[in-house]
Each structure stands twice: as structure tokens, then as C-alpha cells.
Amino acid sequence: MAAKRQRKAPPGTPKYHRLTAEERITIQALRKEGCSIRHIANRIGCAPSSVSRELRRNAGRKGCRAKKAKTEFRVRAKAQSRHKLAPEMRGYIKDRMSGGWTPGQIGGRGRHDGVPTVSRETIY
């Protein structure tokens, strides 16, 4: 098999990276051979927890499938992008913030004003 690839991140950058399609295929092949999670992680140059998470998220009756993993990743990514604020909600928040309201007040008052509920963390 190919030599272990080491990722060298510039100082100050997070160590986390998303798995590529090639890495998912490698995970699938090595898991099928019976390799351990730690061995797979060392081979693709990531943390064992990343491999474990990938296997847990994308395991089916036939084991981990790289193509299924890619599809599921896209579904999750699209679902996360739906949680962004609508333009109307942004205007509502900006109006209240300019009036001196706190994010907690805005989030709590939205229900009474008939606008979608938004948490104070989202407003921050």
C-alpha cells in the first residue's frame, strides 16, 4: 500500500479537516481488509476519532461505503446551510439591536411579535 501521508498544517490553523473522497475509499478498503481504526487513521494521516466517526455515521448493513458517505456528507452540509437567518429576520434583529435590545431580549420577544424564534447564540 501507499506510504503514510502526513498533513502539515500552518501554525495557528485548526487540526481538523474534512475527509476527502480518496480518504473515504481508503477507509472502506482498509476496513474491509480488517484493519483497526488506529491503523487506518495512521495510514490516512488523521485522528482515530475521525475514522471512528466516519464509520459510525456511514455504516450500513454492508459496512462503510465511500459513495454513500459522500452522499450523506452532502445531505448534512445542505441541512446545516438551511439554519442561516432569513433576510427578514436579519432586518428584525438589526432594528432591535439599534434600539438597544440584547440578543436574549430579541430571541424571547420574537414569538410575541410573530417572527420565527431565534436563539441568542444565533444572533451573536
C-alpha positions as CSV (number, residue, x, y, z in Angstrom):
1,M,0.0,0.0,0.0
2,A,1.0,3.6,-0.3
3,A,3.1,5.3,2.3
4,K,1.5,7.2,5.1
5,R,0.7,10.8,4.2
6,Q,1.4,13.4,6.8
7,R,-0.6,16.6,6.7
8,K,1.4,19.7,7.7
9,A,-0.9,22.5,8.8
10,P,0.5,26.0,9.1
11,P,0.9,27.3,12.7
12,G,-2.4,28.6,14.2
13,T,-4.7,26.6,11.9
14,P,-7.1,24.0,13.3
15,K,-6.0,20.4,13.1
16,Y,-9.5,19.2,11.9
17,H,-10.0,18.6,8.2
18,R,-12.8,17.1,6.2
19,L,-12.2,13.7,4.8
20,T,-11.7,13.6,1.0
21,A,-13.3,11.1,-1.3
22,E,-10.0,9.3,-1.6
23,E,-9.7,9.0,2.1
24,R,-13.2,7.6,2.4
25,I,-12.3,5.0,-0.3
26,T,-9.2,4.1,1.7
27,I,-11.2,3.8,4.9
28,Q,-13.6,1.5,3.1
29,A,-10.9,-0.7,1.6
30,L,-8.8,-1.0,4.8
31,R,-11.8,-1.7,6.9
32,K,-12.8,-4.5,4.5
33,E,-9.4,-6.0,5.0
34,G,-10.0,-6.0,8.7
35,C,-7.6,-3.2,9.7
36,S,-8.1,-1.4,13.1
37,I,-9.3,2.2,13.3
38,R,-6.0,3.3,14.6
39,H,-4.1,1.7,11.7
40,I,-6.5,3.3,9.2
41,A,-6.1,6.7,10.9
42,N,-2.3,6.4,10.7
43,R,-2.4,5.5,7.1
44,I,-4.5,8.5,6.0
45,G,-2.9,10.9,8.5
46,C,-5.9,11.8,10.7
47,A,-7.2,11.2,14.2
48,P,-8.7,7.8,15.1
49,S,-11.8,9.7,16.2
50,S,-12.3,11.0,12.7
51,V,-12.2,7.5,11.3
52,S,-14.5,6.2,14.0
53,R,-17.0,9.0,13.4
54,E,-16.9,8.3,9.7
55,L,-17.6,4.6,10.2
56,R,-20.4,5.3,12.7
57,R,-22.1,7.9,10.5
58,N,-22.0,5.9,7.3
59,A,-22.2,2.3,8.4
60,G,-25.0,0.3,6.8
61,R,-25.8,-3.4,6.5
62,K,-22.9,-3.9,4.1
63,G,-20.4,-1.8,6.2
64,C,-19.0,1.6,5.3
65,R,-19.5,2.6,1.7
66,A,-17.5,5.6,0.3
67,K,-20.2,6.6,-2.2
68,K,-22.9,6.5,0.5
69,A,-20.6,8.6,2.8
70,K,-20.2,11.2,0.1
71,T,-23.9,11.5,-0.4
72,E,-24.6,11.6,3.3
73,F,-22.0,14.3,3.8
74,R,-23.7,16.5,1.1
75,V,-27.1,16.0,2.8
76,R,-25.7,17.0,6.2
77,A,-23.9,20.0,4.7
78,K,-27.1,21.2,3.0
79,A,-29.1,20.8,6.1
80,Q,-26.6,22.9,8.1
81,S,-26.9,25.7,5.5
82,R,-30.6,26.0,6.0
83,H,-30.1,27.2,9.5
84,K,-29.0,30.6,8.4
85,L,-31.1,33.7,9.0
86,A,-33.7,34.8,6.5
87,P,-33.3,38.4,5.3
88,E,-36.5,39.5,7.0
89,M,-35.2,38.1,10.3
90,R,-31.9,39.9,9.9
91,G,-33.8,43.2,9.5
92,Y,-35.8,42.5,12.6
93,I,-32.7,41.8,14.6
94,K,-30.8,44.9,13.3
95,D,-33.8,47.1,14.2
96,R,-33.9,45.8,17.7
97,M,-30.2,45.9,18.2
98,S,-30.0,49.5,17.1
99,G,-32.8,50.2,19.7
100,G,-30.6,48.9,22.5
101,W,-32.1,45.4,22.9
102,T,-30.0,42.5,23.9
103,P,-29.8,39.3,21.9
104,G,-31.7,37.5,24.7
105,Q,-34.5,40.0,24.6
106,I,-34.8,39.8,20.9
107,G,-34.9,36.0,20.9
108,G,-37.5,35.9,23.6
109,R,-39.7,38.7,22.1
110,G,-39.7,37.2,18.6
111,R,-42.5,34.8,19.5
112,H,-44.8,37.6,20.7
113,D,-44.1,39.6,17.5
114,G,-45.0,36.7,15.2
115,V,-41.5,36.2,13.8
116,P,-39.6,32.9,13.8
117,T,-37.9,32.1,17.1
118,V,-34.1,32.5,17.0
119,S,-31.7,31.8,19.9
120,R,-29.5,34.5,21.3
121,E,-26.4,32.4,20.2
122,T,-27.6,32.7,16.6
123,I,-28.0,36.4,17.0
124,Y,-24.4,36.8,18.3
